[in-house]
Amino acid sequence: MDYEKLLNLAAELGYQLMFSGAEIYRVEESMHRLLEAYGLERPEIFAIPNCVIVSAVTPEGHLLTRMRRVPGHGTDIELLERCNALCRQLCAQTPPPETVQLLTLPEQTRRYSPRQVLLGYGMAPAFFAPLFGGGWQDAASAFFCGLGVGACLLYGGRFLGRNSFFRTAVCSAVASLLVQLLAGLGLGESIDTVTISVLMVLVPGVALTSAMREIMAGDTISALSRTADAILTAAAIALGTAAGLALGQLA
């Protein structure tokens, strides 16, 4: 058994699980079960939202450690299910680690086209507008503003960079400016309703829910990290919206 390749496999599995949005306990438990199925006793696993560390002692007494850093990610339920199914298969059959094609999992997962994603960014605010008491004009305005925010998120990466705080603040300002522009053109009755509806696509609901879930599971470090991320995102939304409203009133 090549235990170095086995640890590489476990670290890659943990990376893919974390990148797909899995819970911390799921990542650690899956990696732990995998290593135990291959005969490693008492492996040590540590996972937080942006890092996975695995350490184990081989039967010969050699200490091996692997670490994978996880970049910013969202939630991919299909990739998560594929990783779970592969982990169960590996634990049951224990094939040689070098024969496992784990890196091909993301390629096998279906992806929405940019047009479909952009349409989703437009439809979500359009459905939120009636929920907040808006009429059909508010829904239409929210749809077009949502398209603008979606285009900013999808195609503005090279200009906005990878800083999520700055990107969220800019998108919030763009949303606020678009709402005022369309209201000035006669599309949209309530600026407040349309603005709130559009900003809902930027609200960190998943991050806050995940933080509460991690607190209940006892993963304090992960919970604090996700909570801080949610708070910073909310602050970016507030700052960007205020800046957009101020610029709109000056114009």
C-alpha positions in Angstrom: 0.0 0.0 0.0 1.3 3.4 -1.0 0.2 5.4 2.0 1.4 8.7 0.6 -1.0 8.3 -2.4 -3.7 7.2 0.1 -3.3 10.5 2.0 -3.3 12.4 -1.2 -6.6 10.7 -2.1 -8.1 11.5 1.3 -7.0 15.2 1.1 -8.5 15.5 -2.4 -11.7 13.9 -1.2 -11.9 16.4 1.7 -11.1 19.3 -0.7 -13.9 18.3 -3.1 -16.4 17.8 -0.3 -15.6 21.2 1.2 -15.6 22.9 -2.2 -19.1 21.5 -2.9 -20.4 23.1 0.4 -20.4 20.0 2.7 -20.6 20.4 6.5 -17.4 20.3 8.5 -18.5 17.1 10.3 -19.3 15.4 7.0 -15.8 16.3 5.6 -14.0 15.0 8.6 -16.1 11.9 9.0 -15.8 10.9 5.3 -12.0 11.3 5.4 -11.8 9.4 8.6 -13.9 6.5 7.3 -11.9 6.3 4.1 -8.5 6.1 5.9 -9.8 3.5 8.4 -11.2 1.4 5.6 -7.7 1.2 4.1 -6.2 0.1 7.4 -4.9 3.3 9.0 -5.7 3.5 12.7 -6.6 6.7 14.4 -6.1 9.2 11.6 -6.3 12.9 12.6 -8.5 15.1 10.5 -8.9 18.9 10.9 -11.1 20.9 8.6 -12.3 24.5 8.5 -14.1 26.3 5.6 -10.8 27.2 3.8 -8.4 24.4 4.8 -8.3 20.6 5.2 -5.5 18.9 7.1 -5.1 15.1 7.4 -2.3 13.3 9.4 -1.8 9.5 10.0 0.9 7.1 11.1 1.6 4.2 8.8 2.0 0.6 10.1 5.7 1.1 9.7 5.6 4.1 12.1 6.0 6.9 9.5 4.1 10.1 10.1 2.4 11.5 7.0 0.6 14.8 6.7 -1.3 16.5 3.9 -2.9 19.9 3.7 -5.2 21.4 1.0 -6.3 25.0 1.0 -9.8 25.5 -0.2 -10.6 28.7 -2.1 -13.9 30.7 -1.9 -16.7 28.4 -2.9 -20.5 28.0 -2.9 -22.7 25.0 -2.8 -22.9 22.3 -5.4 -25.4 19.6 -4.3 -24.7 17.3 -7.3 -20.9 17.3 -6.7 -21.5 16.7 -3.0 -23.6 13.7 -3.8 -21.1 12.3 -6.2 -18.3 12.7 -3.6 -20.5 10.9 -1.0 -21.2 8.1 -3.3 -17.6 7.7 -4.3 -16.5 7.7 -0.6 -19.0 4.9 0.2 -17.8 2.9 -2.8 -14.1 3.3 -1.8 -14.8 2.3 1.8 -16.6 -0.9 0.6 -14.2 -1.9 -2.2 -10.9 -0.3 -1.2 -9.3 -0.3 -4.7 -5.7 0.9 -5.0 -5.5 4.7 -4.4 -3.7 5.3 -7.7 -6.6 3.9 -9.7 -9.2 6.3 -8.2 -10.1 9.1 -10.6 -11.2 11.7 -8.1 -10.2 14.7 -10.1 -12.7 13.9 -12.8 -15.7 14.4 -10.5 -16.1 18.2 -11.1 -15.9 17.6 -14.9 -18.7 15.0 -14.7 -21.0 17.4 -12.7 -23.5 19.3 -14.8 -23.0 23.1 -15.0 -25.5 25.8 -15.8 -24.7 28.0 -18.7 -24.0 31.7 -18.1 -27.3 32.6 -19.7 -29.2 30.3 -17.3 -27.4 31.8 -14.3 -28.0 35.3 -15.5 -31.7 34.5 -16.0 -31.8 33.2 -12.4 -30.3 36.5 -11.2 -33.2 38.3 -12.9 -36.0 36.0 -11.9 -35.2 35.8 -8.2 -35.7 39.6 -7.5 -38.8 39.6 -9.8 -40.4 37.0 -7.5 -39.2 38.8 -4.3 -40.9 42.1 -5.4 -44.5 40.8 -4.9 -43.5 39.2 -1.7 -42.5 42.6 -0.4 -45.7 44.2 -1.6 -44.6 45.5 -5.0 -46.7 45.5 -8.1 -45.9 44.2 -11.6 -43.9 47.3 -12.5 -41.7 46.7 -9.4 -41.3 43.1 -10.4 -40.2 44.1 -13.9 -37.8 46.7 -12.6 -36.4 44.1 -10.1 -35.9 41.7 -13.0 -33.8 44.1 -15.1 -31.8 45.2 -12.1 -31.2 41.6 -11.1 -29.8 41.0 -14.6 -27.4 43.9 -14.1 -26.2 42.6 -10.8 -25.8 39.1 -12.3 -23.8 40.5 -15.2 -21.6 42.4 -12.8 -20.9 39.2 -10.8 -20.4 36.9 -13.8 -18.4 39.1 -16.1 -16.9 41.7 -13.8 -14.4 39.3 -12.1 -11.4 40.6 -14.0 -12.1 44.1 -12.9 -13.5 43.5 -9.4 -10.9 40.9 -8.4 -11.5 38.1 -5.9 -12.2 40.2 -2.9 -15.7 39.3 -1.9 -16.2 42.4 0.2 -15.3 44.8 -2.6 -17.2 42.8 -5.2 -20.4 42.7 -3.0 -20.1 46.5 -2.3 -19.8 47.3 -6.0 -22.7 45.1 -7.0 -24.9 46.7 -4.3 -24.0 50.1 -5.6 -24.8 49.0 -9.1 -28.1 47.6 -8.0 -29.0 50.9 -6.2 -28.1 53.0 -9.2 -30.0 50.8 -11.6 -33.2 51.0 -9.4 -33.1 54.8 -9.4 -32.4 55.0 -13.1 -35.3 52.7 -14.0 -37.6 54.6 -11.5 -36.6 57.8 -13.2 -37.6 56.3 -16.6 -41.0 55.3 -15.1 -40.4 51.6 -14.5 -41.0 50.8 -10.8 -43.3 52.4 -8.3 -41.4 51.8 -5.1 -37.6 52.3 -5.0 -37.4 50.8 -1.6 -39.3 47.6 -2.6 -37.3 47.1 -5.8 -34.0 47.8 -4.0 -34.7 45.3 -1.2 -35.8 42.7 -3.8 -32.6 43.0 -5.8 -30.3 43.0 -2.8 -31.8 39.6 -1.7 -29.6 37.9 -4.3 -26.6 39.2 -2.4 -27.7 38.5 1.1 -25.5 35.7 2.7 -28.3 33.5 3.8 -26.4 30.2 3.1 -23.4 31.4 5.1 -25.5 32.5 8.1 -27.4 29.2 8.0 -24.2 27.2 7.8 -22.8 29.1 10.7 -25.8 28.2 12.9 -25.4 24.6 11.8 -21.7 24.5 12.7 -22.5 26.0 16.2 -25.0 23.3 16.8 -22.5 20.7 15.7 -19.8 22.1 18.0 -17.4 23.3 15.3 -16.8 26.7 16.9 -13.9 27.8 14.7 -15.8 27.1 11.5 -18.9 28.8 12.9 -17.0 31.9 13.8 -15.4 32.0 10.3 -18.7 31.7 8.6 -20.4 34.2 10.9 -17.6 36.8 10.2 -18.0 36.2 6.5 -21.8 36.8 6.7 -21.3 40.0 8.8 -18.7 41.4 6.4 -21.0 40.6 3.4 -23.9 42.4 5.1 -21.7 45.4 5.8 -20.6 45.5 2.2 -24.2 45.4 1.0 -25.1 48.3 3.3 -22.1 50.4 2.3 -22.6 49.8 -1.4 -26.3 50.6 -1.3 -25.7 53.8 0.7 -23.1 54.9 -1.8 -25.4 54.1 -4.8 -28.2 56.1 -3.2 -26.0 59.0 -2.5 -24.6 59.1 -6.1 -28.2 58.8 -7.5 -29.4 61.7 -5.5 -26.4 63.8 -6.5 -27.1 63.1 -10.2 
